Amino acid sequence: MFSIRKTGMLCASLFLLAVVALFPQNVYAAEEGAGILDGVSVGAVYVGGMDEESAKAAIEAYVSAVEAGSTYLVGDIGEVEVENSSFGITYDVDAAVENALSYGTTGNLISRYKQIKDAENGGCTLDMNIEVDEEATTTVFDENASELENEPVNYGLKRENGSFTIIEGSNGTKINNEESISALNTFLNTAWSSETNSFTLITEEAEPEGSPEELAKVTDLLGSYSTDYSSSSWGRAQNVANGTSKINGTVVYPGEQFSVHDAVNPMTAENGYELAGSYENGTTVESYGGGICQVSTTLYNAVLMAELQVDERYAHSMIVSYVSPSRDAAMAGDYKDLKFTNNTDAPIYIEGYTSGGYIYFNIYGEEYRDSSHSVEYESETLTTTEPETEFVADSSLEVGTITQTQSPHTGYTAQLWKIVYENGVEVSRTVWNSSTYTMSPRIYSVGIKSDSKEAVAAMKKAIATGDEDTIREAAAKWAGATDEEEEEEETSEKKTTEDDTSTEEDTTEEDTDEASDASEE
């Protein structure tokens, strides 16, 4: 009597013999070196019946087309065309070809038989090994999110007549990066072509930030500040009001960072800004958005009073007049910004408005400090550098003309102290920031445009001394000089020389005495 184990082994052996007996030609025909089985594809490329070299060429042609091509990413609200190279594509053609060649020729008899039958019955598709870089592709998704995702609308607040009204939020959608990247790999391997290059992203529901319960906590004034801009030009005043309006009504949730740069940009006429004076490389120039620094500065001081976490703040290159040294917060391009984080446990609401030549910022939230606690900030000037006066030759101005082309600014180094009180008693005093403001000289352009070479030379010589009295004296002397006057003077000098020569013999001793007297003078 056979045991169960022996019976099982016998059955397996009989099955193997049956397979060999039924399909010997199919199995043994698929030998190594005989090329790729009919019915085999590598990704989107059919390689059945090809030898190694032909298969490699076909796969490389497809991969090259993918790399050089583009794909339309289709989202919930639109689509964008992106270059496939931006996905950071990698691939391994050699491995793909080797896998195709070994299909049906390696492994045990049963697995080889199954692979051969699969190739015969409808074919089989092997991996092409095209993969996108996850980080690069995620960046592509993020950069185009505004055109692809239906962003949720966060719960917000509106302050009118001294009270808050809650603005309802709504759900949206966002790209599921992990699932979309996996699906994109499959698409590029098996379905992409220059005619079929639309890929639908996988999205998921996105909930709005905030809730009525959370926003109901916003009841207390945490910090406020105002500055005077009443002496500003019309353009600068417009910029102050416009920039303030773009920040007004902002809700910053716990742990979130706020950037003034992101809130007020771009600085263009289309975004409501006018040309006005601003600092650039130690000078004052006209630019769109001039005056926006007073917006960031006023907000900065409100943030200080609210004692929120300041992440980034820069001093101006030169001193400003609307706050004390070290209380300013400059804006410049994308390298100077005011950023702060809501480090409280409740949302904060930023109210900003202009009225009567003043800009106001109020920060509301849930008071997290004891009623006995208070703060103030004290500016301390450490050093002062008085402005110098410079004179610059200007060939576009008529000789003798002197025009001031740059106003002076005193240079300073300063620091800001934060002073904390408990029950009216000072408990700490710390340096909050340090600032350096560059001295800017008073600059005059001095005209040297003239037909008179002598006048030009004289003015250049005077300018080289750097002495204001000397320069102004020379300017007064040579104002309006021309080469005609110079020729008359040369003619007069020539005539005098001729007269002197004719009487040289009789006056030599007298002239020598006069020369001696002149030398002493």
C-alpha positions as CSV (number, residue, x, y, z in Angstrom):
1,M,0.0,0.0,0.0
2,F,1.4,3.4,-1.1
3,S,1.7,6.2,1.4
4,I,0.1,9.6,0.8
5,R,3.5,11.2,0.2
6,K,4.5,8.6,-2.4
7,T,1.0,9.0,-4.1
8,G,1.5,12.8,-4.4
9,M,4.9,12.4,-5.9
10,L,3.7,9.9,-8.4
11,C,0.8,12.2,-9.5
12,A,3.1,15.1,-10.0
13,S,5.5,13.0,-12.1
14,L,2.6,11.7,-14.2
15,F,1.4,15.3,-14.8
16,L,4.9,16.4,-15.9
17,L,5.2,13.5,-18.2
18,A,1.8,14.3,-19.6
19,V,2.8,17.9,-20.3
20,V,6.1,16.7,-22.0
21,A,4.2,14.2,-24.0
22,L,1.5,16.6,-25.2
23,F,3.7,19.6,-26.0
24,P,7.3,18.6,-26.7
25,Q,7.7,20.6,-29.9
26,N,6.5,23.9,-28.4
27,V,8.6,23.7,-25.3
28,Y,11.9,22.6,-26.9
29,A,11.5,25.0,-29.9
30,A,11.8,28.0,-27.5
31,E,15.5,27.7,-26.9
32,E,18.0,30.4,-25.9
33,G,19.6,32.3,-28.9
34,A,16.5,31.6,-31.1
35,G,15.2,35.2,-30.8
36,I,12.1,36.6,-29.0
37,L,8.9,34.5,-29.1
38,D,6.1,35.7,-31.3
39,G,3.4,37.5,-29.3
40,V,5.8,39.2,-26.9
41,S,5.7,43.0,-26.4
42,V,7.9,45.2,-24.2
43,G,5.6,48.0,-23.0
44,A,4.1,49.6,-26.1
45,V,6.7,48.0,-28.5
46,Y,6.0,44.7,-30.2
47,V,9.2,42.7,-30.3
48,G,7.9,39.2,-31.2
49,G,10.2,37.4,-33.6
50,M,13.0,40.0,-33.3
51,D,16.6,39.3,-32.5
52,E,18.4,41.1,-29.8
53,E,19.7,44.0,-31.9
54,S,16.4,44.7,-33.6
55,A,14.5,44.6,-30.3
56,K,17.0,47.0,-28.7
57,A,16.7,49.4,-31.6
58,A,12.9,49.4,-31.5
59,I,12.7,49.9,-27.7
60,E,15.3,52.7,-27.8
61,A,13.3,54.5,-30.6
62,Y,10.2,54.5,-28.4
63,V,12.1,55.6,-25.3
64,S,13.7,58.5,-27.3
65,A,10.3,59.6,-28.5
66,V,8.9,59.6,-25.0
67,E,11.9,61.6,-23.7
68,A,11.6,64.2,-26.4
69,G,7.8,64.4,-26.3
70,S,5.2,66.0,-24.1
71,T,2.2,64.9,-22.1
72,Y,-1.1,66.7,-21.4
73,L,-1.8,66.3,-17.7
74,V,-5.6,66.3,-17.3
75,G,-7.0,67.5,-13.9
76,D,-10.4,68.2,-12.5
77,I,-10.6,71.8,-13.8
78,G,-8.3,71.8,-16.8
79,E,-5.2,70.5,-18.5
80,V,-1.6,71.5,-19.0
81,E,1.0,70.3,-21.5
82,V,4.4,69.5,-19.9
83,E,7.6,68.3,-21.4
84,N,8.3,64.6,-20.5
85,S,11.9,65.5,-19.7
86,S,10.6,67.4,-16.7
87,F,9.5,64.1,-15.1
88,G,13.1,63.0,-14.7
89,I,12.6,59.8,-16.7
90,T,15.0,56.8,-16.3
91,Y,14.9,53.5,-18.1
92,D,17.0,50.3,-18.7
93,V,16.7,49.1,-22.4
94,D,19.3,46.4,-21.9
95,A,17.3,44.8,-19.0
96,A,14.1,45.1,-21.0
97,V,15.6,43.3,-24.0
98,E,17.2,40.6,-21.9
99,N,13.9,40.0,-20.2
100,A,12.2,39.6,-23.6
101,L,14.8,37.2,-24.9
102,S,14.6,35.0,-21.8
103,Y,10.8,34.8,-22.0
104,G,9.8,31.2,-22.6
105,T,13.4,30.0,-22.6
106,T,14.3,29.9,-18.9
107,G,12.9,28.3,-15.9
108,N,11.4,24.9,-15.3
109,L,9.5,23.0,-18.0
110,I,6.1,24.0,-16.7
111,S,6.8,27.8,-16.4
112,R,8.3,27.8,-19.9
113,Y,5.3,26.0,-21.3
114,K,2.9,28.5,-19.6
115,Q,4.8,31.5,-21.0
116,I,4.8,30.0,-24.5
117,K,1.1,29.4,-24.4
118,D,0.5,32.9,-23.1
119,A,2.5,34.3,-26.0
120,E,0.5,32.2,-28.4
121,N,-2.9,33.1,-26.9
122,G,-3.2,36.9,-27.1
123,G,0.4,37.7,-26.4
124,C,2.1,39.0,-23.3
125,T,3.5,42.4,-22.4
126,L,6.7,42.8,-20.4
127,D,7.9,45.8,-18.4
128,M,9.9,48.4,-20.4
129,N,11.4,49.8,-17.2
130,I,10.5,53.5,-17.9
131,E,10.2,55.3,-14.5
132,V,9.6,58.9,-13.6
133,D,11.5,60.5,-10.7
134,E,9.0,60.9,-7.8
135,E,10.4,64.2,-6.5
136,A,10.7,65.8,-10.0
137,T,7.2,64.7,-11.0
138,T,5.7,65.9,-7.7
139,T,7.2,69.3,-8.4
140,V,5.6,69.3,-11.8
141,F,2.2,68.5,-10.2
142,D,2.7,71.2,-7.6
143,E,3.7,73.9,-10.1
144,N,0.6,73.3,-12.2
145,A,-1.8,72.6,-9.3
146,S,-3.7,75.9,-9.8
147,E,-4.7,74.7,-13.4
148,L,-5.4,71.1,-12.4
149,E,-6.9,71.0,-8.9
150,N,-10.2,72.3,-7.7
151,E,-8.8,73.9,-4.6
152,P,-11.0,73.9,-1.5
153,V,-12.2,77.3,-0.2
154,N,-11.1,77.7,3.4
155,Y,-13.4,79.0,6.1
156,G,-12.8,82.7,6.5
157,L,-13.7,85.8,8.4
158,K,-15.0,89.2,7.5
159,R,-14.9,92.1,9.9
160,E,-17.6,94.8,9.5
161,N,-18.9,97.4,11.9
162,G,-16.7,96.1,14.7
163,S,-17.9,92.4,14.5
164,F,-16.9,89.3,12.7
165,T,-18.9,87.2,10.2
166,I,-17.8,83.7,9.3
167,I,-17.5,82.9,5.6
168,E,-18.4,79.3,4.8
169,G,-15.8,77.0,3.2
170,S,-16.3,74.3,0.6
171,N,-14.6,71.0,-0.4
172,G,-12.3,70.7,-3.4
173,T,-10.0,68.1,-4.9
174,K,-6.2,67.6,-4.9
175,I,-3.9,65.3,-6.9
176,N,-3.0,62.0,-5.3
177,N,0.7,62.1,-6.0
178,E,1.5,58.5,-5.2
179,E,-1.3,57.0,-7.2
180,S,-0.8,59.4,-10.1
181,I,2.9,58.7,-10.4
182,S,2.3,55.0,-10.4
183,A,-0.3,55.4,-13.2
184,L,1.9,57.8,-15.1
185,N,4.7,55.1,-15.2
186,T,2.3,52.6,-16.6
187,F,1.0,55.2,-19.2
188,L,4.5,56.1,-20.4
189,N,5.5,52.4,-20.7
190,T,2.5,51.1,-22.4
191,A,0.2,53.8,-23.9
192,W,2.0,57.0,-24.7
193,S,2.4,58.2,-28.3
194,S,2.7,61.6,-29.9
195,E,-1.0,61.3,-30.9
196,T,-2.2,59.7,-27.6
197,N,-0.4,61.8,-25.0
198,S,-3.2,62.8,-22.6
199,F,-3.0,61.4,-19.1
200,T,-5.7,61.8,-16.5
201,L,-4.5,62.4,-13.0
202,I,-5.9,60.6,-10.0
203,T,-7.4,63.0,-7.5
204,E,-9.0,62.8,-4.1
205,E,-11.3,65.1,-2.1
206,A,-9.7,67.9,-0.2
207,E,-11.4,69.5,2.8
208,P,-11.3,73.2,3.5
209,E,-9.2,74.5,6.4
210,G,-10.8,75.9,9.5
211,S,-14.3,75.5,10.9
212,P,-16.9,77.8,12.5
213,E,-15.9,76.6,15.9
214,E,-12.3,77.4,15.3
215,L,-13.0,80.9,13.9
216,A,-15.3,81.7,16.7
217,K,-12.2,82.0,19.0
218,V,-11.1,85.1,17.1
219,T,-12.4,87.8,19.4
220,D,-9.4,89.6,21.0
221,L,-7.1,92.4,19.7
222,L,-3.6,90.9,20.1
223,G,-1.6,93.8,18.5
224,S,-2.0,97.0,16.5
225,Y,0.2,99.7,14.9
226,S,-0.2,102.7,12.6
227,T,2.2,105.0,10.6
228,D,1.8,108.3,8.8
229,Y,2.1,108.5,5.0
230,S,0.3,111.8,4.5
231,S,3.4,113.5,3.0
232,S,3.6,110.8,0.3
233,S,3.3,111.5,-3.4
234,W,0.0,110.5,-5.1
235,G,1.6,107.3,-6.6
236,R,3.2,106.3,-3.3
237,A,-0.1,106.8,-1.5
238,Q,-1.9,104.7,-4.0
239,N,0.6,101.9,-3.5
240,V,0.3,102.0,0.3
241,A,-3.5,101.7,0.1
242,N,-3.4,99.0,-2.6
243,G,-0.8,96.9,-0.7
244,T,-2.8,97.2,2.5
245,S,-6.0,96.1,0.9
246,K,-4.3,92.9,-0.4
247,I,-3.4,91.9,3.2
248,N,-6.7,93.0,4.8
249,G,-9.0,90.1,5.7
250,T,-6.3,87.4,5.8
251,V,-6.8,84.5,8.2
252,V,-3.7,82.7,9.3
253,Y,-4.3,79.4,11.0
254,P,-2.2,77.9,13.8
255,G,1.2,76.9,12.6
256,E,0.8,78.6,9.2
257,Q,3.4,81.1,7.9
258,F,2.4,84.4,6.3
259,S,4.5,86.1,3.6
260,V,3.9,89.8,2.7
261,H,5.7,89.1,-0.6
262,D,3.2,86.5,-1.6
263,A,0.3,88.6,-0.5
264,V,1.1,91.8,-2.3
265,N,2.9,90.7,-5.5
266,P,3.2,91.1,-8.4
267,M,4.3,94.7,-8.4
268,T,2.7,95.7,-11.7
269,A,0.3,98.3,-13.0
270,E,-2.1,95.5,-13.8
271,N,-2.1,94.6,-10.0
272,G,-3.0,98.2,-9.1
273,Y,0.4,99.7,-8.4
274,E,1.8,103.1,-9.5
275,L,5.3,104.4,-10.1
276,A,6.8,105.9,-6.9
277,G,10.2,106.3,-5.2
278,S,12.0,103.4,-3.7
279,Y,15.5,102.5,-2.6
280,E,17.9,100.6,-4.9
281,N,21.6,100.1,-4.4
282,G,21.9,103.1,-2.1
283,T,19.9,105.5,-4.3
284,T,16.3,106.5,-4.8
285,V,14.6,105.3,-8.0
286,E,11.1,105.2,-9.5
287,S,9.5,101.7,-9.5
288,Y,6.1,100.1,-9.4
289,G,5.0,99.6,-5.8
290,G,7.3,102.2,-4.3
291,G,6.0,102.6,-0.7
292,I,5.1,99.0,-0.1
293,C,7.8,98.8,2.5
294,Q,5.7,101.1,4.7
295,V,2.9,98.5,4.5
296,S,5.3,95.7,5.6
297,T,6.8,97.9,8.3
298,T,3.5,98.8,9.8
299,L,2.4,95.2,9.8
300,Y,5.7,94.2,11.3
301,N,5.1,96.4,14.3
302,A,1.6,95.0,14.8
303,V,3.1,91.5,14.8
304,L,5.6,92.6,17.4
305,M,2.9,93.8,19.7
306,A,1.0,90.5,19.1
307,E,4.2,88.7,20.0
308,L,3.9,86.3,17.0
309,Q,6.9,84.4,15.7
310,V,8.9,86.5,13.3
311,D,10.7,84.2,10.8
312,E,12.2,86.7,8.4
313,R,12.7,90.5,8.5
314,Y,15.2,92.9,6.9
315,A,16.2,96.4,7.5
316,H,16.2,99.0,4.7
317,S,19.4,99.8,3.0
318,M,19.0,103.4,4.1
319,I,17.0,104.9,7.0
320,V,13.3,105.6,6.7
321,S,11.4,108.4,8.3
322,Y,8.1,106.8,9.4
323,V,9.5,104.6,12.2
324,S,12.5,104.6,14.5
325,P,15.6,102.7,13.5
326,S,15.3,98.9,13.7
327,R,11.4,99.1,13.6
328,D,11.3,98.8,9.8
329,A,10.8,95.8,7.6
330,A,12.0,96.2,4.0
331,M,10.6,94.5,0.9
332,A,12.8,93.9,-2.2
333,G,12.3,91.5,-5.1
334,D,12.2,87.9,-3.8
335,Y,15.1,88.3,-1.4
336,K,13.7,90.7,1.2
337,D,10.4,89.7,2.7
338,L,8.5,89.9,6.0
339,K,7.4,86.4,7.1
340,F,5.9,85.4,10.4
341,T,4.1,82.3,11.8
342,N,0.9,82.1,13.8
343,N,2.4,80.4,16.9
344,T,-0.9,80.6,18.9
345,D,-3.5,77.9,19.3
346,A,-6.2,79.8,17.4
347,P,-6.5,81.5,14.0
348,I,-5.5,85.1,13.7
349,Y,-7.2,87.7,11.5
350,I,-5.3,90.6,9.9
351,E,-7.2,93.8,9.5
352,G,-5.5,96.5,7.4
353,Y,-6.9,99.9,6.2
354,T,-5.9,103.4,5.4
355,S,-7.6,106.6,6.6
356,G,-6.6,110.3,6.8
357,G,-3.1,109.7,5.6
358,Y,-2.4,106.9,8.1
359,I,-2.1,103.1,7.6
360,Y,-3.5,100.9,10.3
361,F,-3.0,97.1,11.0
362,N,-4.8,95.2,13.7
363,I,-4.2,91.6,14.5
364,Y,-7.1,89.7,16.2
365,G,-7.1,86.2,17.7
366,E,-7.6,84.5,21.0
367,E,-5.7,86.2,23.8
368,Y,-3.1,83.7,25.0
369,R,-1.2,86.0,27.4
370,D,-2.1,86.8,31.0
371,S,-3.8,90.2,31.6
372,S,-0.8,91.3,33.7
373,H,1.5,90.9,30.8
374,S,2.5,93.7,28.4
375,V,5.4,94.5,26.1
376,E,7.0,97.6,24.5
377,Y,9.9,98.0,22.0
378,E,12.7,100.6,22.3
379,S,14.9,101.7,19.5
380,E,18.6,102.4,20.3
381,T,21.0,104.1,17.9
382,L,24.5,102.8,18.3
383,T,26.5,104.8,15.7
384,T,25.9,107.7,13.4
385,T,27.6,108.5,10.1
386,E,27.0,111.9,8.7
387,P,26.5,112.2,4.9
388,E,29.3,113.4,2.7
389,T,29.0,115.7,-0.4
390,E,30.1,114.5,-3.8
391,F,30.5,116.4,-7.0
392,V,30.4,114.5,-10.3
393,A,31.3,115.8,-13.7
394,D,28.4,115.7,-16.2
395,S,29.1,116.2,-19.9
396,S,25.3,116.6,-20.6
397,L,25.0,119.8,-18.5
398,E,26.3,123.2,-19.7
399,V,29.5,124.3,-18.1
400,G,28.9,126.1,-14.8
401,T,25.6,124.3,-14.0
402,I,25.4,122.6,-10.6
403,T,22.4,120.4,-9.9
404,Q,21.7,118.2,-6.9
405,T,20.9,114.7,-8.1
406,Q,20.8,112.7,-4.8
407,S,19.5,113.6,-1.4
408,P,21.7,112.7,1.6
409,H,20.9,110.0,4.2
410,T,22.6,109.7,7.5
411,G,24.1,106.2,8.2
412,Y,23.2,104.4,11.4
413,T,23.7,101.2,13.3
414,A,20.8,100.4,15.7
415,Q,19.1,97.7,17.7
416,L,15.6,97.1,19.0
417,W,15.0,96.1,22.6
418,K,12.0,94.1,23.6
419,I,10.9,94.9,27.1
420,V,8.4,92.7,29.0
421,Y,6.4,93.8,31.9
422,E,4.4,91.8,34.4
423,N,1.9,93.9,36.5
424,G,3.7,97.0,35.3
425,V,7.1,95.8,36.5
426,E,9.9,95.2,34.0
427,V,10.9,91.5,34.1
428,S,13.1,91.2,31.0
429,R,14.9,93.3,28.4
430,T,16.4,91.6,25.3
431,V,17.8,92.7,22.0
432,W,15.1,91.8,19.4
433,N,17.0,92.8,16.2
434,S,20.0,94.7,14.9
435,S,20.1,96.9,11.8
436,T,22.6,98.7,9.7
437,Y,21.6,101.7,7.5
438,T,24.1,102.9,4.8
439,M,25.2,106.5,4.6
440,S,24.1,108.0,1.3
441,P,26.0,111.2,0.2
442,R,24.5,114.3,-1.2
443,I,25.5,114.3,-4.9
444,Y,25.8,117.2,-7.2
445,S,26.2,116.9,-11.0
446,V,28.5,119.6,-12.3
447,G,28.2,120.7,-15.9
448,I,31.3,120.5,-18.2
449,K,29.6,120.8,-21.6
450,S,31.4,123.6,-23.5
451,D,33.2,124.4,-26.7
452,S,35.9,126.0,-24.6
453,K,38.6,123.4,-23.9
454,E,40.1,125.8,-21.2
455,A,36.7,125.9,-19.4
456,V,36.3,122.1,-19.5
457,A,39.8,121.6,-18.2
458,A,39.4,124.2,-15.5
459,M,36.1,122.6,-14.3
460,K,37.5,119.1,-14.3
461,K,40.5,120.4,-12.2
462,A,38.1,122.1,-9.8
463,I,35.9,119.0,-9.5
464,A,39.0,116.8,-8.8
465,T,39.7,118.9,-5.6
466,G,36.3,117.8,-4.1
467,D,36.2,121.3,-2.4
468,E,32.8,122.8,-2.8
469,D,34.0,126.5,-2.6
470,T,36.6,125.8,-5.3
471,I,34.0,124.1,-7.6
472,R,31.4,126.8,-7.2
473,E,33.9,129.5,-7.8
474,A,35.1,127.8,-11.0
475,A,31.5,127.3,-12.1
476,A,30.7,131.0,-11.6
477,K,33.8,132.0,-13.6
478,W,33.3,129.7,-16.5
479,A,29.5,129.7,-16.8
480,G,28.6,130.2,-20.5
481,A,32.2,130.0,-21.7
482,T,32.7,129.3,-25.5
483,D,35.6,128.7,-27.8
484,E,34.9,132.1,-29.4
485,E,35.9,133.8,-26.1
486,E,38.9,131.4,-25.9
487,E,40.1,132.5,-29.4
488,E,39.7,136.2,-28.5
489,E,41.7,135.6,-25.3
490,E,44.4,133.8,-27.3
491,T,44.6,136.7,-29.8
492,S,44.9,139.2,-27.0
493,E,47.6,137.2,-25.4
494,K,49.5,136.9,-28.7
495,K,49.3,140.7,-29.3
496,T,50.6,141.4,-25.8
497,T,53.5,139.1,-26.4
498,E,54.4,140.9,-29.6
499,D,54.3,144.3,-27.9
500,D,56.4,143.0,-25.1
501,T,59.0,141.6,-27.5
502,S,59.3,144.9,-29.4
503,T,60.3,146.8,-26.1
504,E,62.1,143.9,-24.5
505,E,65.5,145.7,-24.5
506,D,64.2,148.8,-22.6
507,T,62.0,147.1,-20.0
508,T,63.9,143.9,-19.0
509,E,64.9,145.1,-15.6
510,E,61.5,146.5,-14.8
511,D,59.7,143.3,-15.8
512,T,62.1,141.3,-13.7
513,D,61.2,143.3,-10.6
514,E,57.5,142.9,-11.4
515,A,57.9,139.2,-11.8
516,S,59.7,139.1,-8.5
517,D,56.9,141.0,-6.7
518,A,54.3,138.7,-8.3
519,S,56.1,135.6,-7.0
520,E,56.0,136.8,-3.5
521,E,52.3,137.3,-3.7
